[in-house]
Amino acid sequence: MIPNSQDNLVDIILNTVDDPMIVTDGHGVIVRVNRAFEDSFGWRAEEVKGKTPKILNSAKHDSAFFEELWQSLKADGFWEGHIWNRAKSGDELNTDCRIKAQLDDNGDVLYFVSRMKVEEIEESTGIRNHDQLTGLPDQHLFLDRLEQAIIAVKRVDKSVALLHIGIDHFSTINDGLGYDIGDELLKQVSQRLHDCMRGSDTVARVAGDLFSMALQVASIDDGVIVAEKVLKSIQTGFKVNGNNVNITASIGISLFPKDGETASDLVKLADSALHHAKKNGGNAYKFYAEDMNIKAKNRIEMEAAIRKGLENREFVLYYQPKVAAGTEEIVGAEALIRWQSPERGFMPPNDFIPVAEETGLIGDIGSWVLGEAARQNKAWQDAGLKKIRVAVNVAAPQFKAPDFIDCVLNALDNNDLDAQWLELEIVESMLMGNTDMTIKKLHEVRDIGCHLSIDDFGTGYSSLSYLTRFPITTLKIDRAFIKDLESDKTMAEISRAIIGMSQGLELEVVAEGAENLAHIDFLRENGCQTVQGFYYSKPLPADEFAALLKIGSIKHG
């Protein structure tokens, strides 16, 4: 069986494929199907899991056909050909089928993965559950998908957001330009909504100019992001049969389990929220629950405040010393952003960086941090202070941006700072995904001369073999392991292992979150070169850090 921890990821991957797919275990028992399978064959996932593909048998093929299929799979691990399958309705579907065996390290079959191309599906069962104008799922199929989403999130402790999307004043389009134009506009709207979807989402046309989206979400922000994306997409003008058409939309949002426990409850509540959104002038989204509207409003206000803060230079950097464990000399610093907002007061990064990442403002913030850290470090050097390396945190969206390397080069060149005095800190999860791109970009950073460290090491996915593929210079042990060193033997052993692994890879190791002498003694005894934490100093404004750097070390006792 596929591990439960991977359930959601496997579902997302399968549901990005438009063709029907079946995954069976090595004995031929069905463990997964995708939505395209459900749409084409009429079976729900819960109905087929635990059964075999024999439920699709159309009786058009004899036993010799299937014996040959299995012999091919056993010998080659692959089979391709035509199969007549039977849908739940009894309709027979002609499919081009490819089956591939997935083997483990011992050569034993873990799974069989089948992918089917269904010929003339429009004339079979698929069309019955789809809107004929747009090709999207209809109301009946959408309700089924919504119910499945509710079942799925119960297993992983997430939520479902239901978005009801209505075109504002759509009747004026039909009345003024004609129903042909109105229909073509609905087709284009459906495509834009489809483009706003993620892999696990469903969008449907449920009536007239009313569309619905079902989203599996981890937080309210996920629903807000999609709602804002939809509104912006619809606001962009349409070209319909030579006519320029500009429209807006309104969205009503209900949440499972906060607002309702069933699909029908969510539909009623989202409809009510949509009514209020339209009543208030349209071109907006509104949650059914008023406290959700307050949260969404706060998020919008936060985005505007961040933009204003960038324009008005309200952000500052604080610097936390990195100290040599053996000599207690200051050997580096981490630059940490703070926001001195006139309206909101002094704010740590956790209060605004997530919104900046979601809204695309992290690029502007990240570029400023790089430039300011480089400027300040060069200013300290010009003042005759000890040369140290200053580390800057890099967010995933910032790292993935096409101009990231240019931003690093500009920060160095504009401030005439040698690259060896700039360190970029990335988190483990950024090493996953597009590995070739990641490796290429990391090598470019190292070729420039900057140092690279993995922040919060031990909390993500890295392994010894994985780390050797990346040009990393430093590992930072996450504070979660350090804070419980005295009371938790497991944390102590993990910390020892990370220190030992770093030494084996000839990497510098930094322990963050060192808050007392016991932490320092443990880290010294186990060979950790550098420590960072409140035991030595909290993050300091630039002038206070400069005074500390002038002394050169931080002595205790």
Disulfide bonds with the S-S distance in Angstrom:
none
